[in-house]
């Protein structure tokens, strides 16, 4: 009896393994849901819709964007982690997943263990912008003011634990300055208070900030990337007093752990192909992003590197929200 049970189990396993290539060859045979763990209208949502449209055109099946916002993106990620690992539920993952578990040990999922990387879609740097009343014009002047008057400068963010918050934490730790964090419920309210002079500065998407800079209501101080950006050839923080400083935010596509590798490879190949299309690249660049497109292995290396980097930063953050 035991021998028959072992033989039956082995046959079943062999049958399941033999199905995967066939599934990948026909994939997808029904609509695929892409969970965006943020509200509609933001860069994650916009990039997801661009990628979904490209995948739909390339694979001939519907790719449906499903917004599930809440708790800095962890609500949607938790829902994706619980989904069937069959390739029909995907997650728009973002850089915050490389530090969320260090900020909140009560999370119901582990990003490293519960997801498979598919492809890194895009990345973008922030622009550090100040209100028009701030008595500094350069990053060096901002550093000097922060050192002369510790705690007098404030920076807003779209909420506790988001990338614009962690950028400020990294700056404070790297430059050895005391700058107070003011979290908001979204970038919109933070921008409103910055324009009103209620906070000193914030890290913002260059596309969002540029109209205000051109109008003279905000001031571009520096960029968090390794290359200068317009308008005005804005210098990097790394070249302006904090060597080695770099912060960018990225979005990628991930799948629940256990999703057949053959299906992941189909998706990664199609995303890489899509991101070579001039129209797709142009649409993503309009969001202030750099289109990437990577293999699952390349995406995993980026995740590992960021987790090591941000774990050190988060370990020094007070967790009061």
N, C-alpha and C positions, 0 to 999 in steps of 0.2 A: 504493500500500500504506500509506504514512504517513498519507494523508488518511483512509483507511478506519479505521486504528487510532485516530486522533484522534476521528473521528466516533463510533466504538464506545465510546471512553472517555467522551466527553461524554454519550452516551446512558445509560451505566451510572451516571454521577454524577447525572444528572437523575432516574433511576429511584430511586436510593438516597435522594435528597432528597425525592422525592415519597412515600416510604414513611413518613417520620417522622410527619406528621400522622395518618396511619391508625394507626400504632403507638400514638400517644398516645391516640387515641380509644378503642382497645380495651384499653389498658394498665390493669392487668396481666392477662396471660393465664396466668400460672403463679406459683408462690410466689416471694416476694421475700425475700432474705436481708439482715438488718440486722446488720452486724458491730459488736459492742461490744468495744473494745480493752482491757477491764478484766474482772476476775473477777466472777462472779455475786454479787448481794447488795448491791453498792454503788449510789450514786446514778445513775451512768451506766447501769447495768444496769436499775435500777428504772424510770428515766424512759424507757428504750428500750422496755420491755415495755408501759408505758402508751401510748406513741405507736403501737407496733406493733398493739396491740389496736384503737386508734381507726382506724388506717388499714385494718385488716382489715375492720372494720365498715363503713367508708365506701366502700371500693373493691371489696369482695366477693371478696378473694383473700387467701391466707395470707401473713402477714409474720412470718418466722421470725427470732428473736433468736439470734445465734451469738456466743458469748464467745470471744475470742482475746486473752487477756491477755499481758503481757510488755513489759519495757523501757519503762516509763512510757507505755504505750499505743501505742508505735511499731510493735510486731509486728502488731497488728491493722490499723493504718492502712496498713502496707506491703502487707498481703494485699489490702485493699480497693483500693489504688492499682493493683494488677496485674489486677484483675477486669475482665471484659468491660463496656464502658460502655453497657449496654443497659437500665439502670434496674432490673435484678434483683439488684444488689448495692449496698447503701448502707452508709455508715459513720456511727456516732455519733461525731461529731467533738467536740472539747472545746478549751478555751482553751489547753491545753498545746501544741496544734499551732501556736500563734502564736509560740512560742519554741523548740520542739524543734530546728529546723534550726540555730538559733544556738548551741545547747548542743552539738549533735553533727553535725559536718559530714559524717560517714560515713553518714548516713541514706540509704536507697535510694530515697527519694521526696522530692518538694518539694510541700508542702501547697498552696501557691499555684498551682503549675502542674499538679499531678496530680489535683486535685479541683475539682468545681463545687459552690458553695454551694447548698443547697436551702432550708432554713429554720432560723432560730435558735429552738430549742424553749423553753429556760428559762435562767435565771441565778439565782445565789444568792451572798450575801455570807458571809464567815467571821465567826466570833466568836473574838476573842483571849481565851483562857482561861488561868488560872494555877493552880498547885497550892495547896492550902490552907495550906501552910507559907510560901509566898512573902510576904515582908513588905511587900506593896503592895496597895492596894485600888482605886486608880484608875490610868488610863493615865499621867497626869502623874507619879505616884509611880514608875511603872515606868520612865519616861524618865529621871527623876532618878537612880534606882538604877543604870541602865545607864551613865549619864555619870559617876557617882561611882566605880563599880567596873567599868571596861571589861573585857569578856570574861567577867564572872561569870555573866551570864544566858545560858541556853540555851533554844532552842526546837526542838521535835520536829516532824517532818513524816512523811508517808506514803512518802517516798522522794525521792531526788535528782531534781530537775527537775519535780516535781509542783507544783500551784498553791499548796499550803500551804507549800512551800519558797520559791517565788518571792515569796509575800506577805511572808515574813520578810526576804528580800533587799531588797525594795523599801522596807520599813520601815527597815532598817539604813541604806540609802543616803539616804532622804528625811530621816530624823531625825538622821543623823550619829552613830549609836551602834554599838558593837561588841557584837553578840549572836551567840553561836555556834550554828550549825545542827547538829542531830543527826538524821540520816535513819534511818528505820525501814522495814521491809518491810510497809507497810500502816498505816492509821490505827489499827487495833486495838492493835498493840504499842506505838505511840506513846502512846495514851491510857492504857494500863496503866502505863507508866513515869511519865506525868504524875501519875496518881493515887498512885503510890508515892513521889512526890517526887524522882525521879531526873532530871527535867528541869524547868525553870522554868515554861515555858508552851508553847502551840502554837496554831495557827490551825485551828479545827475547824468542822464543820457545826453550826449552832445546834440542830438536832433531836437530834444525837448528844450535844451538850454539856449541854442543858437538864436532863435528869434528874439529872446529877451536881451541877449548880449548885443545883437545888432541894434536893438532899440535903446540901448544904454541904461536899461533898468537893472541889469545884472552885469557882473564882471567876471570874465574868464581868468582864473588864477593859474591853473595847471591841469595836466591830464595824468591819469593813472597808468596809462600804457607806456610802452617803450619808444613810441614814435610820436612826434608832434602832430597835432591835428588843427584844422581850421575851425572857426575863423581866426585870423590873426596869428597863425603859426604858434598855437598855445604850447608852451614848453612842458616837458614831463617833470613829474616830481623827482624822478631818479636823477635828472641832471640839475635839479634846483635845490639840492641840500640834503636829500635822503637817498644816497646811492643804493641801487639794487631794488628800490621800491617798484612794485608792479602789482596792479589789481585789474583784472578784467572779469567780466561775467560771461558765462556761456550757457547755451541751451543745447541739449542733445536729445536723441531718442533712445530710450531704454525699454526693456521688455521684462516681464516677470521671470524670476529664476526658474529654470527648467524648460524654457521655450526652446524647441529644437534648434540646434545650431544651423541647420540647413535653412530654416526660415529666417533666422537672424542674418545670415549671409545674403539671402535674397534682398532683404530690406536694406542692409548696408550698401550693397552694390547699387541699388536703385537710388538711394539718397546721394551717394557719391556722384552718380551720373546726373542727377537732377541739379546738384550744386555746381556743375560745370556749364549749365545752361545760362546764357547771358541774361535772359529775362528773370530767372529765379535769383541770380546773383544781384541783379539790379534792385529787385524788390527787397531783398534782405539788406543791401547796402543803404537803402532808403530809411531803414530803421536804425541806422548808425552802427551796423554790424559788419563783421568780416566773415563771409561765408567760408566754411571749412570743408566738411565732408571727410570722414575718416573711417578706417576699418574698426571693428570692435576692439581689436588689440591696441590700436593707437588711442582710442577713447579710454580704455582701461588704464593705460599709463598716465593719462592726464588726470583721471580720477584719483589714482594712487598718490600722485605728486601733490595735488591740491589738499587731499586729506592730511598728509604729513605737514603741509604748510599751515593750514588753518587750525589744526589741533593745538599747535603752540600758541596761536593768537587767542583762541577761545579759552584756553586754560587760565588766562589772566582777566577774563571778563566777569564782572559781577552779574549774577543771573536774575537780579530783580527786574521784573518786566513792568 
